[in-house]
Amino acid sequence: MSALAAKGVPRETVARAVADMGDEAERAEELARTRAHRLSGLEPPKAYARLTSFLVRRGYDPGIARAAAGRALAVESAGD
């Protein structure tokens, strides 16, 4: 956050962007959970790759997509 401030980005803008990242992670996880049940017949690595790719194609950051996919698939497999 201080690197952005050093480049002249107002602190309010940085704080808002960081808060939006949390919201983005929540939205990604919600979408991943709704999509995970469609992938239940696949092997876990393939389901993870497909779900991650799906989220990235929808515009989510790759790191957020990987985390959301992992959590959604873990919940899906625990619910079986």
Secondary structure per residue as TSV (DSSP state, phi and psi in degrees):
chain	resnum	aa	ss	phi	psi
A	1	M	-	360.0	-38.5
A	2	S	H	-69.1	-26.0
A	3	A	H	-66.0	-39.0
A	4	L	H	-68.3	-40.8
A	5	A	H	-63.0	-37.3
A	6	A	H	-65.1	-26.0
A	7	K	T	-88.9	4.2
A	8	G	T	96.1	8.2
A	9	V	-	-79.4	127.4
A	10	P	-	-59.2	143.5
A	11	R	H	-58.2	-36.6
A	12	E	H	-62.1	-40.0
A	13	T	H	-66.2	-42.3
A	14	V	H	-63.4	-45.5
A	15	A	H	-62.8	-40.1
A	16	R	H	-66.3	-40.5
A	17	A	H	-65.2	-40.8
A	18	V	H	-66.1	-40.0
A	19	A	H	-64.8	-39.0
A	20	D	H	-64.7	-31.3
A	21	M	H	-62.3	-40.3
A	22	G	H	-62.9	-41.6
A	23	D	H	-64.4	-38.6
A	24	E	H	-63.4	-41.2
A	25	A	H	-63.6	-40.5
A	26	E	H	-64.7	-43.0
A	27	R	H	-64.7	-40.8
A	28	A	H	-63.5	-42.2
A	29	E	H	-67.3	-38.6
A	30	E	H	-63.3	-45.2
A	31	L	H	-64.1	-41.3
A	32	A	H	-62.6	-40.9
A	33	R	H	-63.4	-40.5
A	34	T	H	-69.6	-27.5
A	35	R	H	-89.7	-23.8
A	36	A	H	-60.7	-36.1
A	37	H	G	-63.7	-26.3
A	38	R	G	-70.2	-18.3
A	39	L	G	-104.4	8.8
A	40	S	T	-63.6	-22.3
A	41	G	T	-83.6	-6.3
A	42	L	S	-91.1	159.8
A	43	E	-	-65.0	145.2
A	44	P	H	-51.6	-44.8
A	45	P	H	-63.3	-37.1
A	46	K	H	-70.5	-41.2
A	47	A	H	-62.6	-42.3
A	48	Y	H	-61.7	-46.2
A	49	A	H	-63.0	-43.8
A	50	R	H	-67.0	-41.8
A	51	L	H	-68.2	-40.4
A	52	T	H	-62.1	-46.0
A	53	S	H	-61.2	-41.6
A	54	F	H	-57.3	-48.0
A	55	L	H	-66.0	-39.9
A	56	V	H	-64.7	-40.9
A	57	R	H	-64.4	-25.0
A	58	R	T	-83.9	0.3
A	59	G	T	102.1	4.8
A	60	Y	-	-78.9	147.7
A	61	D	-	-57.8	138.6
A	62	P	H	-56.0	-37.8
A	63	G	H	-65.9	-42.2
A	64	I	H	-66.2	-40.4
A	65	A	H	-62.4	-43.9
A	66	R	H	-62.7	-44.6
A	67	A	H	-64.6	-43.9
A	68	A	H	-65.3	-42.0
A	69	A	H	-63.0	-44.7
A	70	G	H	-60.3	-45.7
A	71	R	H	-66.7	-42.7
A	72	A	H	-64.1	-42.0
A	73	L	H	-71.6	-32.3
A	74	A	H	-66.9	-40.1
A	75	V	H	-67.6	-42.4
A	76	E	H	-60.8	-44.0
A	77	S	H	-72.3	-30.1
A	78	A	H	-71.9	-27.3
A	79	G	T	-81.2	-9.8
A	80	D	-	-71.3	360.0
